[in-house]
């Protein structure tokens, strides 16, 4: 990330690490009310993580690439299991904090642009598949993943079907059938007066993910489905 480019996520992570335990990100979306994300949440230990994240981490194997690693909590949890983990993160501030916390291998840069190195597990938690941005760019994302996958490797990802956001009180769903896919949201983040540019973020139902994955040459497997429509999926090359 360019040093002159706003980095509110990295700034909040850095502020928390340096002692501001109340550091909180404000998250704006085009489909929801503004929300707050305490930086403390990004520093949680394994036992503090949602069950779906613990479940996904238990399925990681071999050499792991934690994509969009944030403060490094997932990487640290896997290190404690004895796995070799590389935390990939675009924010230089977040990378500095990861190293200070003890993450052994930190890679700063853009997932789409870095020279790829083979890994046995690509980890995409906290709706990490959202990095694709839009359905239109999902095929590019899946092709890029192939470059990072070792033979026999797997992608472990978390996402959710957010159709519920468009449900009326009577249970009917109001969608613009001529508009973009309902899982394509636009976000901005802000911390201490530092605001990011708007960026696209994709939430995708498992059925649609399976369709795109198969078109890209993957086998998609639903590992965990939760009542709130969150799920953990595994993709492997067919």
N, C-alpha and C positions, 0 to 999 in steps of 0.2 A: 504494500500500500504506500502510495506517495506520501511523504511526510507532511505535505501541505494539504492533503485531502482529509476532511473531517473523519474522525475515528472515535465516535462516542462510546462504542462498545469497549474498545481498547482502553479508553480513558477511564471508564467506570471500573474495569477490571484492575487497572493500575492504581486508581484511587483507593479501592477497597484493600488491595494488598499493602498499600502504604499507610493504612490505618483508619481510613474513613469507612467505618463499618456500616454507615447509613447510605453509602453510595447507591443510587437507584437510577436506572435507565427509564426514560419515558419512551414508550413504543406507540407510534401512530400508524393507523391502517386505514385504507379506503373503505373497509367494510365493517369496522368495529370501533367502539369508543377507544380513546387513548387509554393505554394501560401502563402499569409500572412493573419493571423487572428489577428486583433488588439484586445488586451485584453479588451479594452473599449466596444467592441460589447457584451461581456459577462456580462456587467453591465447595460444593457439597461433597461429603464423603460417600463411599459406596452405599452404606446402610441408609443414607438420607435420600438416595436417588429413587425415583418412581420405580415400581416393580418392573415395568416394561424395559427400562434402561438396564436394570440388574439382569433381567432375562437375556437381553441382547448381548450384554458383556459376557455372560456365561457361555455364549455360543461363539465368541471370538477364538481364533486359533492361529497359530503360526506367527508370521510377521504381520503386524497390524498397522494400517494407516488410519489415524483418527482425523477425518476431514472436517475442517471447521472446528478445531479443538478448543477454542475459547480460552478459558483459564487452565485447561489441562486436566480437569478432574477425571474424565473417562480414561485418559492416558495413564494417569497415576494409578487408578484402580487396576488396570490391566498389568502395569509394571509390577504391582504388588503380587500378582498371580504368576509372575515370572515370564510374561510374554515380552517379546521385543516390539516396542511401539514407537512409531514416529507420529508426532503431533503436527499436523499441517494447519497453518493459520495465516491469514493474510495480514493481520494486524501486528505490527512490530512491537507495540506496547504489550499486547497479550502474550507474544512470544517471549518477551523479557520476563514476564511474570511466570510463565510456564517453567522457564529455566530456573528461576529463583525457587520455585516450589519443588524442583527435583525431577522434572521431566527430562529424561536422558537424551532423547533425540527430538529436536525441534526443527521444523522446516518452515521457513517463512516464504510465502508467495501465493500466487494465484493457481489454483488447482488445474485450470484449463491451460495454463501457459508454462508451467514448470516441466523440466525434463522428467519423464515418468520413470519410476523404479518399481519393480514387481513386488507385490505384497500378497499374502495369503488371505487377508481379511481387510476389506474397506469398510470403515465404520461411519455411519451417517445417522447420528442420533439427534434428538431435539429437532425433528423434521428436517434432517440434513439433506434429504432429497430436494428440499426447497431451493438448494443452490442452482438447480436447473433453471429456475426463474419462471419459465412458462412451458406449456405443453409443446409449443413449437420448437423449443430448445432442448426438450428432454432427450430426443435422439442423439444430439451432440454430447450431452452429458453422459449418456450410457456408452457412447463410443469412446469418450475420454476415459471412463472407468476401465474399459478393456485394456488400455495402455498401462494402467497401474496394477492390473491383476496378474498374479503368477498363475501358471497352469494349475487347474483344480481349485482356484481361489473362489472366494465368496464375497458378496456385498451384503452387509447387514444394515438395514435402513428402517427408520421410523417415519411414519406419516400418519395422516388421518383424513377421513372423509368429512368435509366441513359443510355438507349439504344442509345441516341443521341450522346454519346461519340464515338460510333463506326460507325457513318454515314459518308459516303464519300460525296464529293461535289455534286454528282449527286443524292443524296438521298438514294443510296443503302447502305446496312448494311454489314459490314465485321466482321463476328464472327467465332471463332474456335469452331465448333460444338462438337469437342472432348475435349474441354478445360473446365475449371470451368465456372460456371454461370457468365454472364457478369457483374452482380451487386456485385460481390465479389472483393473488392479492398484491397490493403495493404497500410497502412499509417505509417508514422513516424512523430513525432513532435519535434521541437527544440526551445529552448529559452535560451539566454545568455550562449551558449555553452553546455547546458544540453539537451541531445537528448534521446528520448524514444527508446525502442526496437521496431521493426516492429510489427504491430498488424493488424489483419483482421477486416474489417468493411463491413457490408452488406447493400446494397441498393436493394430494391425489388419492382417489379411492383405490383400493387394492385391485379391483376388477380392471380399471383403466390402466393402472401400472402394469398389470400382467399382460395386457394387450400390447403396450409399447415395448415391454421387455422381450416378449416373444418375437416381435418384429425385428428387434435388434439382435436376436440370436441367444437370448438368455432363457433359462427356466426360472419361473417365479414361484416361490413357495410362501404361503402365509403361515408364519410361525406362531403368532400370538395376535388375537383379536380382543380388544377390551370393549367394555360396555359404552364408553364415551367415543367410540369410533376411531380411537388410536389403534395402530397395529404395528407389529414388527414383521418385516418380510426379509426373505433371503433370495438373492439372485445369484445364479451360477450360469456359466456359459454352457449351452446345450452341446 
